[in-house]
Amino acid sequence: MKKLVFATHNPYKLKEIRALLHGLFDVLSLKELNFPEDIPETGKTLAENASQKSRYVYDRFGLDCFADDTGLEVDALDGAPGVYSARFAGENATYDENVTKLLEALDKEKNRKARFKTVVSLWLDGKEYLFDGKVEGRILLQRTGGGGFGYDPVFQPDGFSKSFGEMSSELKNRISHRGIAMNKLIGFLKSNGFTNED
């Protein structure tokens, strides 16, 4: 089975991605490469961070690799937290701390419009390919649901009455920013004969 490294230490992201790829590839995490280090993310955009991570692994291990970077953009906060979404409440902030800071920043704010964006960088046979995904929605007044991770319990995508945190993983993967970007990647790999399918 063709191997692809997913440049992440995040077990929640890894679970989502493996479900999306559903057996088309053998997805290896950084942990399975015995690589415990954090890859620096010094880019000013999601694309720069995703590219930095995938290129780092490709150069170090010589393995085909993809990495993603995701940001939550909130209109009332002028697009913040954006590229700093994972460390909105501080460098080693927990998901809960980030969500708490977001809700406090939006206290009494009527404009709750927001969007999730993901950029995936794929290094394959020495070339880079970029895929993106976006989902529009709003920030809820409080957490709902115990599923997902990160800002999922407070993000409600347009056209749905549930937060990402209330949705099944199957539904979220179908409509989410990461799901959209990954489906573009999967379509590219299939159309270029890189999958394990006959």
C-alpha positions in Angstrom: 0.0 0.0 0.0 1.3 3.4 -0.9 2.6 5.4 2.1 2.0 9.0 2.8 3.3 10.8 5.9 0.9 13.2 7.5 3.1 15.8 9.3 1.3 16.1 12.5 1.4 15.1 16.2 -2.3 15.9 16.6 -4.2 12.6 17.2 -7.6 14.2 16.4 -6.4 15.4 13.0 -4.8 12.0 12.3 -8.1 10.3 13.0 -10.0 12.6 10.7 -7.6 12.2 7.9 -7.4 8.5 8.1 -11.2 8.4 7.9 -11.2 10.7 4.9 -8.6 8.6 3.1 -10.5 5.4 4.1 -7.9 2.8 3.0 -6.7 4.5 -0.2 -3.3 5.1 1.5 -1.3 3.9 4.4 -1.1 7.2 6.4 1.9 7.5 8.8 2.1 10.0 11.5 5.3 11.7 12.8 5.0 9.5 15.9 5.3 6.4 13.7 8.4 7.9 12.1 9.9 8.2 15.7 10.0 11.9 15.2 8.8 13.6 18.5 10.0 17.1 17.7 7.6 20.0 16.8 8.2 21.3 13.3 8.6 25.1 13.4 5.6 27.2 12.1 7.0 30.6 11.3 4.9 31.5 8.3 2.6 34.5 8.1 -0.1 32.5 6.1 -1.7 29.1 6.4 -0.1 28.1 3.1 3.4 29.1 4.3 3.0 27.0 7.5 1.6 24.0 5.7 4.4 24.1 3.1 7.1 24.5 5.8 5.9 21.4 7.7 5.6 19.1 4.6 8.8 20.3 3.1 10.6 19.7 6.4 9.5 16.0 6.5 10.2 15.5 2.8 13.7 16.8 3.1 14.5 15.0 6.3 13.0 11.5 5.5 12.7 11.5 1.7 9.1 10.3 2.0 6.0 11.7 0.2 4.3 13.9 2.8 1.4 16.2 3.3 0.7 18.8 6.0 -2.1 21.1 6.8 -2.6 24.4 8.6 -6.0 25.6 9.6 -7.2 28.9 10.9 -10.4 30.4 12.2 -11.2 33.9 11.0 -13.7 35.9 12.9 -15.0 39.1 11.2 -15.6 41.0 14.5 -11.9 40.4 15.4 -10.6 41.6 12.0 -9.8 38.0 10.9 -8.2 36.9 14.1 -7.1 34.4 15.4 -6.3 33.3 11.8 -2.8 31.8 11.5 -2.5 32.0 15.3 -5.6 29.9 16.0 -3.8 27.1 17.8 -2.0 29.5 20.1 -4.6 32.2 20.4 -4.5 32.1 24.3 -0.7 31.5 24.4 2.1 29.4 23.0 1.0 26.2 24.9 -2.7 26.9 25.2 -5.2 24.1 25.4 -8.2 23.9 23.1 -10.4 24.9 26.0 -8.3 28.0 26.8 -8.4 29.1 23.2 -12.2 28.7 23.1 -12.6 30.6 26.3 -10.5 33.5 25.0 -12.5 33.6 21.8 -15.9 33.7 23.7 -14.6 36.4 26.0 -13.4 38.5 23.0 -16.8 38.2 21.4 -18.8 39.0 24.6 -21.8 41.1 23.7 -20.7 41.1 20.1 -23.6 40.7 17.7 -21.6 40.0 14.6 -20.6 36.3 15.0 -19.7 35.6 11.4 -16.6 33.5 11.0 -15.0 30.9 8.7 -12.6 28.0 8.9 -9.9 27.8 6.3 -7.5 24.9 5.7 -4.5 24.7 3.3 -2.9 21.3 2.6 0.6 21.1 1.2 1.6 17.9 -0.5 5.1 17.0 -1.4 5.1 14.2 -3.9 8.0 13.0 -6.0 9.9 16.3 -5.4 7.0 18.6 -6.3 4.7 20.6 -4.1 0.9 20.8 -4.6 -1.5 23.0 -2.6 -5.2 22.4 -1.9 -7.5 24.6 0.1 -10.9 24.4 1.8 -13.2 26.9 3.4 -16.5 26.8 5.3 -18.5 29.8 6.4 -20.4 29.9 9.6 -20.8 31.7 13.0 -19.5 31.6 16.5 -22.1 30.4 19.0 -22.6 32.1 22.4 -21.5 28.9 24.2 -20.0 25.5 23.7 -22.3 22.8 22.3 -21.5 19.2 21.8 -18.5 17.1 23.0 -17.3 15.9 19.6 -14.5 17.2 17.4 -11.7 19.3 18.7 -10.4 22.9 18.9 -13.1 25.5 18.1 -15.6 22.8 16.9 -18.0 23.2 19.9 -18.5 26.9 19.2 -18.5 26.9 15.4 -21.8 26.4 13.5 -21.5 26.1 9.7 -24.0 27.9 7.6 -27.0 25.8 6.7 -26.8 23.7 9.8 -28.4 23.9 13.2 -25.6 22.1 15.0 -22.0 23.0 15.8 -19.2 20.9 14.5 -18.9 19.6 18.1 -22.4 18.1 17.8 -22.0 16.5 14.4 -21.0 13.0 13.6 -17.5 12.6 12.4 -18.9 11.4 9.0 -21.0 14.6 8.5 -18.2 16.9 9.7 -15.7 15.3 7.4 -18.0 15.7 4.5 -18.6 19.4 4.9 -15.6 20.8 6.8 -12.8 22.9 5.6 -10.3 20.1 6.1 -12.6 17.6 4.4 -13.0 19.9 1.3 -9.2 20.4 1.1 -8.5 16.7 1.5 -11.1 15.7 -1.0 -9.3 18.0 -3.5 -6.0 16.2 -2.6 -7.6 12.8 -3.0 -9.1 13.7 -6.4 -5.7 14.9 -7.5 -4.0 11.6 -6.4 -6.7 9.5 -8.0 -6.6 11.3 -11.3 -2.8 11.0 -11.4 -2.8 7.2 -10.5 -1.3 7.6 -7.1 -3.9 5.6 -5.1 -4.0 1.9 -4.3 -7.2 1.4 -6.3 -7.2 -0.6 -9.5 
